[in-house]
Amino acid sequence: MEYRNAKFVSEMAIDCEINHPIYGWIPYTLNPEDTDNTVDNVALRASMGSDIAEYIPLTPEEVEVLLATEARSNRNLLLSATDWTGSSDITMSEEMITYRQSLRDVPSQTGFPHTIIWHTKP
């Protein structure tokens, strides 16, 4: 199987792209613990040999940025799921206003992005 851009993303897992016969180049993670037999991981790993970029763990700063980005994405999805409540022909309830404000305040919480209190949608 053709592959490209192989790199370790952990001690065992390898991210790469494989040339799928129908879809062309697609992202793929080769993980020895994967039980799916769609791709022959043993053969794919053997074909890579030592042609795999080294695993470089994220720095604490990079982890912080990644966690904050993921938290903000989650927050944005939750906010967008309630946007309809602000339509001009709907009066937004006080609970919904409070909920939406709590979502906007997520990045200001103490402990963000490691500890986040996600309020319950009314």
JOWONOR-V578337 format. One record per residue. OMEGA is omega in whole degrees, 0 to 359 (none if undefined). D_CENTER is the distance of its C-alpha to the mean C-alpha in Angstrom with 2 decimals. Layout:
omega=<OMEGA & OMEGA>
d_center=<D_CENTER & D_CENTER>
This chain:
omega=<178 & 177 & 173 & 175 & 180 & 177 & 175 & 176 & 172 & 179 & 186 & 187 & 181 & 172 & 177 & 170 & 176 & 180 & 181 & 183 & 181 & 189 & 182 & 183 & 180 & 177 & 180 & 174 & 177 & 182 & 182 & 180 & 180 & 181 & 178 & 182 & 181 & 177 & 177 & 184 & 181 & 180 & 180 & 180 & 180 & 181 & 180 & 182 & 179 & 182 & 182 & 179 & 183 & 175 & 177 & 181 & 178 & 174 & 176 & 179 & 179 & 177 & 179 & 180 & 180 & 179 & 180 & 179 & 179 & 179 & 179 & 177 & 177 & 180 & 181 & 177 & 179 & 177 & 183 & 178 & 179 & 181 & 182 & 181 & 179 & 179 & 185 & 181 & 179 & 175 & 182 & 180 & 178 & 179 & 180 & 178 & 180 & 179 & 181 & 178 & 178 & 177 & 179 & 182 & 183 & 181 & 180 & 183 & 174 & 180 & 178 & 5 & 184 & 179 & 183 & 173 & 178 & 181 & 182 & 178 & 180 & none>
d_center=<26.66 & 25.76 & 22.69 & 21.71 & 19.57 & 19.21 & 17.76 & 17.23 & 13.79 & 15.51 & 19.13 & 19.02 & 16.03 & 16.41 & 14.17 & 16.52 & 17.58 & 20.26 & 22.98 & 22.92 & 26.46 & 25.56 & 22.34 & 22.92 & 20.34 & 16.96 & 13.99 & 14.60 & 13.83 & 17.19 & 17.16 & 20.69 & 19.79 & 18.73 & 21.66 & 21.12 & 24.04 & 23.07 & 22.73 & 25.22 & 23.06 & 26.30 & 27.80 & 24.73 & 24.47 & 28.24 & 28.21 & 25.86 & 28.33 & 27.65 & 25.99 & 22.59 & 21.32 & 21.46 & 18.66 & 18.42 & 16.70 & 15.02 & 17.64 & 17.61 & 17.40 & 14.27 & 12.64 & 14.05 & 12.76 & 9.09 & 9.64 & 11.67 & 9.45 & 6.78 & 10.12 & 11.71 & 9.34 & 10.00 & 13.54 & 13.96 & 13.12 & 15.59 & 18.06 & 18.04 & 18.72 & 21.86 & 23.05 & 25.64 & 27.40 & 28.51 & 30.36 & 33.90 & 35.53 & 33.62 & 34.41 & 31.36 & 32.15 & 32.33 & 29.70 & 27.23 & 28.11 & 27.53 & 24.18 & 22.93 & 24.35 & 22.63 & 19.24 & 20.43 & 21.57 & 18.35 & 18.03 & 21.73 & 21.51 & 22.93 & 20.41 & 17.46 & 14.62 & 15.49 & 17.48 & 16.94 & 19.36 & 18.05 & 21.29 & 22.22 & 22.58 & 26.36>
